[in-house]
């Protein structure tokens, strides 16, 4: 089955800096890659997603890149703000089967 | 519109007791998932429902865990004879349809279960 690895497990940046979180997946048939943000005491919320026919997608300060050949995808957050502090999860999906990375705890220091 | 709702939000129980966790998916969503999230960990898949098809139970950790979905909407996750290692956040997610077309999963706020 699909295996998703996520790095780093924790990330601390200064406000205004960029943050990058990387994930790799094992099954080349995976074709949908969402990213979720989970704030303390809440369920994960989708922040951006990318499908396998697209290499890059951007939404304001958030961007995701996908390299199908290398089977990795990354989340980029620019101009980080304290409210970006949360746990971020990547996932890779084949049809109905979605597997999640272990999460990255991002702390943005003011 | 209304999102995925779960109840209770918190549950404290004694070891050996049974618990029931409820999930109300987004109206019209045919696919429903249950996940378990242990403290500081990622999401562990438990079970998946799609319409009237037989559920995918491959993620259930033991026969103490079961789930049902009545009328294709509300789902209940039952844990019998709870153990301390069952303590976790139980998350429910729904999506518009299953199959080969990818649709986003929308998560509820979770039920925080503590087994004493």
Interface residues (C-beta under 8 A of the other chain):
Chain A: X6 X31 X32 X34 X36 X41 X42 X43 X44 X45 X46 X49 X51 X89 X93 X95 X96 X97 X98 X99 X100 X101 X102 X103
Chain B: X4 X31 X33 X40 X41 X42 X43 X45 X48 X50 X56 X91 X93 X98 X99 X100 X102 X104 X105 X106 X107 X108 X109 X110
